[in-house]
Amino acid sequence: MSKNLDKLWYRVARTIAKAGKMPLPISATVIELLKLIMTEEEAKFILIFKSPTLTLDQIKAKVEYDETEIHETLNNLMKQGVIVGVPSRTTGIMIYRLLPMWPGLFEYQFLRGGDTELNRKKAHLFEEIFEELKEGTQKNYETLIDQFKSLPALDRVIPVEEQVEVGTENIMPYEEIKSILNNYEHIAVSNCYCRTEKELVNDPCKLNAPKRNCFFFDKSAQFVIEHDFGEVISKEDAINIFQEAEDYGLVHKVFHVHLDPNNNIEAICNCCKCCCGPFQMYYKGIMPIHTITSYIARIEKEYCIGCGICIQKCPVEAISLVDDIADLNEHKCIGCGVCAHHCPEEVINLERIGPRDVFIPPKKLPEN
């Protein structure tokens, strides 16, 4: 392999890394993965994205392709989940956004599902990348903690709806799943990329949770449908899927456009502890759990029978038994409501305490 080719793929990897806010050390594994996803010519095209977003006119000014070639290249890269193209909400002009490794490129590789040789190769390479990231974080743990704190929260947690007293003045409409669904005309559903990826590396979901429960909204939904990453779904069917997810103990996570809670909602995932990317990065000692929530669990200890079900269900291990009574670590609680939904004695409730930023440092793993 020529040094010039090595340099090309390194530059492409750096360009993708700079498109996001999450750290991505460049390695041979990252480059090997990118070679599976795109051709050399497409990789060269990626280099024009000095800014993560470009209009068609800006792209035309940066390449020597004719317009037909530009559209063909863009369509191929959108089909491969490397670029997302959606019209601007303010001007209607088409905006092409280069996806970072995550959230972005990783998710789109597995949205369609499919147990193919190519998907298995990509899944195993992602697992190798996670191992490399773990080694890097653990080796530089103390230095990285402050850097992690400066990064934006990755998602926002919406509590299990049954546990929220709907209609009271303490509940803001956007905190409800049904209200969120009613805000959007276009809704798409796709495969859970995390559970799909785990199945491809022979590590399937421990809850045996369903996979058809990742949702996209508005312009993102239109993109997902147009490029065959998912399919249109009615609001009624979506509600049924959310209810099913709650019964499996999954966490509703909301992702906003550009990871900014002030922007529109781009997607909602239904996440399990054993497969979810952010949860796995936390337990593997790679990244912190960093999320925004407006709720916290409250345990009526005088009625707790110490059955331990809440401990089993909590995705962040925020509950333990103290003197045979459930005890909550409030600093770790993400207010998802999974514990309350599954408490057989109904002695756990959610309290709205206003938006709060939950930061749980990554696990510090014992040295070998």
BELGI-V834812 format. One record per residue. N is the residue number from 1. RES is the residue in one small letter. SS is DSSP state (H for helix, E for strand, - for the rest). PHI is phi in radians with two decimals (none if undefined). NEAR is the number of other C-alpha atoms within 10 Angstrom. Layout:
n=[N:N]
res=[RES:RES]
ss=[SS:SS]
phi=[PHI:PHI]
near=[NEAR:NEAR]
//
This chain:
n=[1:2:3:4:5:6:7:8:9:10:11:12:13:14:15:16:17:18:19:20:21:22:23:24:25:26:27:28:29:30:31:32:33:34:35:36:37:38:39:40:41:42:43:44:45:46:47:48:49:50:51:52:53:54:55:56:57:58:59:60:61:62:63:64:65:66:67:68:69:70:71:72:73:74:75:76:77:78:79:80:81:82:83:84:85:86:87:88:89:90:91:92:93:94:95:96:97:98:99:100:101:102:103:104:105:106:107:108:109:110:111:112:113:114:115:116:117:118:119:120:121:122:123:124:125:126:127:128:129:130:131:132:133:134:135:136:137:138:139:140:141:142:143:144:145:146:147:148:149:150:151:152:153:154:155:156:157:158:159:160:161:162:163:164:165:166:167:168:169:170:171:172:173:174:175:176:177:178:179:180:181:182:183:184:185:186:187:188:189:190:191:192:193:194:195:196:197:198:199:200:201:202:203:204:205:206:207:208:209:210:211:212:213:214:215:216:217:218:219:220:221:222:223:224:225:226:227:228:229:230:231:232:233:234:235:236:237:238:239:240:241:242:243:244:245:246:247:248:249:250:251:252:253:254:255:256:257:258:259:260:261:262:263:264:265:266:267:268:269:270:271:272:273:274:275:276:277:278:279:280:281:282:283:284:285:286:287:288:289:290:291:292:293:294:295:296:297:298:299:300:301:302:303:304:305:306:307:308:309:310:311:312:313:314:315:316:317:318:319:320:321:322:323:324:325:326:327:328:329:330:331:332:333:334:335:336:337:338:339:340:341:342:343:344:345:346:347:348:349:350:351:352:353:354:355:356:357:358:359:360:361:362:363:364:365:366:367:368]
res=[m:s:k:n:l:d:k:l:w:y:r:v:a:r:t:i:a:k:a:g:k:m:p:l:p:i:s:a:t:v:i:e:l:l:k:l:i:m:t:e:e:e:a:k:f:i:l:i:f:k:s:p:t:l:t:l:d:q:i:k:a:k:v:e:y:d:e:t:e:i:h:e:t:l:n:n:l:m:k:q:g:v:i:v:g:v:p:s:r:t:t:g:i:m:i:y:r:l:l:p:m:w:p:g:l:f:e:y:q:f:l:r:g:g:d:t:e:l:n:r:k:k:a:h:l:f:e:e:i:f:e:e:l:k:e:g:t:q:k:n:y:e:t:l:i:d:q:f:k:s:l:p:a:l:d:r:v:i:p:v:e:e:q:v:e:v:g:t:e:n:i:m:p:y:e:e:i:k:s:i:l:n:n:y:e:h:i:a:v:s:n:c:y:c:r:t:e:k:e:l:v:n:d:p:c:k:l:n:a:p:k:r:n:c:f:f:f:d:k:s:a:q:f:v:i:e:h:d:f:g:e:v:i:s:k:e:d:a:i:n:i:f:q:e:a:e:d:y:g:l:v:h:k:v:f:h:v:h:l:d:p:n:n:n:i:e:a:i:c:n:c:c:k:c:c:c:g:p:f:q:m:y:y:k:g:i:m:p:i:h:t:i:t:s:y:i:a:r:i:e:k:e:y:c:i:g:c:g:i:c:i:q:k:c:p:v:e:a:i:s:l:v:d:d:i:a:d:l:n:e:h:k:c:i:g:c:g:v:c:a:h:h:c:p:e:e:v:i:n:l:e:r:i:g:p:r:d:v:f:i:p:p:k:k:l:p:e:n]
ss=[-:-:H:H:H:H:H:H:H:H:H:H:H:H:H:H:H:H:-:-:-:-:-:-:-:-:-:H:H:H:H:H:H:H:H:H:H:-:-:H:H:H:H:H:H:H:-:-:-:-:-:-:E:E:E:H:H:H:H:H:H:H:-:-:-:-:H:H:H:H:H:H:H:H:H:H:H:H:H:-:-:-:E:E:E:E:E:-:-:-:-:-:-:E:E:E:E:E:-:-:H:H:H:H:H:H:H:H:H:H:-:-:-:-:-:-:H:H:H:H:H:H:H:H:H:H:H:H:H:H:H:H:H:H:H:H:H:H:H:-:H:H:H:H:H:H:H:H:H:H:-:-:-:-:E:E:E:E:-:-:H:H:H:-:-:-:-:-:-:-:-:-:H:H:H:-:H:H:H:H:H:H:-:-:-:-:E:E:E:E:-:-:H:H:H:H:H:H:H:H:-:-:-:-:-:-:-:-:-:-:-:-:-:E:E:E:E:H:H:H:H:H:H:H:H:H:-:-:-:-:E:E:-:-:H:H:H:H:H:H:H:H:H:H:H:H:H:-:-:-:E:E:E:E:E:E:H:H:H:-:-:-:-:-:E:E:E:E:E:E:E:-:-:-:-:-:H:H:H:H:H:H:H:-:-:-:-:-:E:E:E:E:E:E:E:E:E:E:E:-:H:H:H:-:-:-:-:-:H:H:H:H:H:-:-:-:-:-:E:E:E:E:-:-:E:E:E:E:-:-:-:-:-:-:-:-:-:H:H:H:H:H:-:-:-:-:-:E:E:E:E:E:E:E:E:E:E:E:E:E:-:-:-:-:-:-:-:-]
phi=[none:-1.29:-1.13:-1.11:-1.18:-1.01:-1.12:-1.01:-1.20:-1.13:-1.11:-1.10:-1.07:-1.14:-1.09:-1.17:-1.07:-1.26:-1.29:-2.06:-1.88:-1.64:-1.16:-2.53:-1.12:-1.47:-2.43:-1.07:-1.18:-1.05:-1.14:-1.06:-1.11:-1.09:-1.18:-1.34:-1.61:-2.43:-1.45:-1.09:-1.13:-1.16:-1.11:-1.11:-1.08:-1.00:-1.12:-1.26:-1.46:-1.14:-1.84:-1.11:-2.18:-2.45:-1.54:-1.07:-1.10:-1.15:-1.15:-1.00:-1.28:-1.83:-2.21:-1.72:-1.22:-1.41:-1.11:-1.11:-1.14:-1.09:-1.12:-1.11:-1.16:-1.08:-1.12:-1.11:-1.23:-1.24:-1.09:-1.52:1.27:-1.80:-2.24:-1.97:-2.06:-2.43:-1.25:-1.08:-1.22:-1.73:-1.88:1.40:-1.26:-1.17:-2.02:-1.84:-2.02:-1.30:-1.45:-1.29:-1.09:-2.76:-1.18:2.76:-1.02:-0.98:-1.09:-1.21:-1.18:-2.14:-1.10:-1.36:1.29:1.84:-1.61:-1.94:-1.06:-1.09:-1.10:-1.12:-1.08:-1.11:-1.07:-1.15:-1.18:-1.07:-1.08:-1.13:-1.11:-1.04:-1.14:-1.13:-1.12:-1.05:-1.04:-1.14:-1.14:-1.14:-1.21:-2.07:-0.95:-1.10:-1.20:-1.37:-0.98:-1.12:-1.14:-1.06:-1.12:-1.44:-1.37:-1.24:-1.06:-1.34:-2.63:-2.23:-1.65:-1.83:-1.24:-0.97:-1.09:-1.03:-1.54:-1.81:-1.39:-1.15:1.73:-1.49:-1.22:-1.45:-1.83:-1.47:-0.94:-1.24:-1.42:-1.69:-1.03:-1.06:-1.15:-1.09:-1.06:-1.23:-1.41:-2.19:-1.36:-1.84:-2.30:-2.17:-2.13:-2.36:-1.23:-1.18:-1.17:-1.20:-1.19:-1.13:-1.07:-1.15:-1.11:-1.19:-1.87:1.05:-2.34:-1.19:-0.96:-1.24:-1.58:0.95:-1.27:-1.15:-1.83:-1.47:-2.69:-1.80:-2.01:-2.18:-2.27:1.02:-1.11:-1.14:-1.11:-1.09:-1.12:-1.05:-1.22:-1.08:-1.82:1.13:-1.56:-2.86:-2.42:-1.17:-2.48:-1.34:-1.14:-1.13:-1.15:-1.10:-1.03:-1.09:-1.21:-1.11:-1.12:-1.09:-1.09:-1.07:-1.17:-1.46:1.45:-1.53:-1.74:-1.43:-2.02:-1.78:-2.03:-1.68:-1.01:1.04:1.03:-1.94:-1.04:-1.38:-1.56:-1.08:-1.33:-1.68:-2.74:-2.26:-1.87:-2.03:-1.91:-1.86:-1.06:-1.43:-2.11:-0.88:-0.94:-1.05:-1.10:-1.14:-1.12:-1.19:-1.22:-1.38:1.41:-1.71:-2.37:-1.32:-1.45:-2.39:-2.50:-1.91:-2.51:-1.94:-2.28:-2.54:-1.36:-2.20:-1.85:-1.43:-1.11:-1.18:-1.90:-1.21:-1.77:1.19:-1.27:1.48:-1.12:-1.10:-1.16:-1.15:-1.50:-1.07:-1.29:-2.02:0.94:-1.58:-2.11:-2.42:-1.68:-2.15:0.96:1.13:-2.20:-1.10:-2.27:-1.76:-1.53:-1.11:-1.21:-1.74:-1.16:-1.75:1.12:-1.39:1.47:-1.09:-1.10:-1.16:-1.11:-1.85:-1.22:-1.18:-1.64:0.97:-1.90:-2.04:-2.30:-1.78:-2.04:-1.41:-2.14:1.59:-1.00:-2.43:-1.70:-1.74:-2.20:-2.04:-0.99:-1.05:-1.01:-1.65:-1.49:-1.14:-1.30:-1.26]
near=[5:7:7:9:11:12:11:17:22:18:18:23:24:16:21:24:19:20:20:19:16:16:16:18:12:17:12:12:15:20:18:13:18:23:13:12:18:17:13:14:9:16:19:14:19:23:18:17:20:13:12:18:17:18:15:16:10:13:18:14:10:13:12:10:14:9:14:9:11:17:13:11:17:21:17:17:22:21:18:17:24:26:23:24:21:18:15:13:11:6:8:9:12:15:18:21:19:27:24:24:23:20:18:17:20:21:19:25:21:24:24:18:21:14:12:10:10:11:20:19:14:23:23:17:19:18:15:14:20:18:16:17:20:23:15:15:21:21:12:11:19:11:11:15:15:11:10:19:14:8:12:17:20:23:23:28:22:23:27:27:19:13:19:19:14:14:9:8:8:13:16:14:14:14:20:18:18:16:12:14:18:13:14:16:12:19:25:25:27:26:24:25:25:26:26:27:30:20:16:22:17:10:13:17:19:11:13:10:20:15:19:20:22:23:26:28:23:19:20:22:26:20:20:27:19:13:16:13:22:24:19:18:15:13:17:10:11:21:14:11:18:24:15:15:23:22:14:19:24:26:27:25:22:22:22:18:13:16:20:15:17:9:11:17:23:18:21:25:26:24:27:26:21:18:23:23:22:22:22:20:20:21:21:21:23:26:25:24:24:24:20:22:24:23:24:23:23:16:19:13:13:8:12:19:13:17:15:16:14:25:19:12:22:24:23:16:15:18:24:18:14:10:8:12:19:21:20:20:11:14:12:17:22:30:28:28:31:25:27:25:22:18:18:14:11:15:16:24:21:23:18:17:12:12:11:15:15:21:18:18:21:24:19:15:13:6:6:3]
//
